[in-house]
Amino acid sequence: MGLVIKEYAKRDGRGRSRKVQIVAGFDHPGIFEIPYNAALHRHFILRELRYRTGRPPTFLGRSKKKSERVGKYERDAPQQWKAAILRDAPLLKGFFEEEPAWREKMLRWCDEALEGLLLSKKKAPAK
């Protein structure tokens, strides 16, 4: 689930129209530069924060090593989030004014995740 950026109607060969939506997630470039609107963005941000700071979802698999479970975007996410928080990106600035406790919690998560990634890189055998 993401944030709808653009919505338009498209017609097929038979003249039937259908609604097309362009959706952006947190991996979309420039997502943190959107000005915050509580009605549109609050639940979108909360869902992502709870996903990041909560228990790992079961679909990732609990028997695998953490470095094997984490995808490419998942490895880059802590760095992107930390940079956006520290530079007071417009999307997060508005959210953290309403929910200040989440700022510290996310910064803690970013630091722990980055430290864990550095440790897993050091433990990996050289090829």
Buried (B, 14 or more C-beta within 10 A) or exposed (E): EBBEEEEEEEEEEEEEEEEEEEEBEBEBEEBBEBEBEEEEBBEBBEEBBEEBBEEEEEEEEEEEEEBEBBEEEBBEBBEBBBEBBEEEBEBBBBBBEEEEEBBEEBBEBBEEBBEBBEEBEEEEEEE
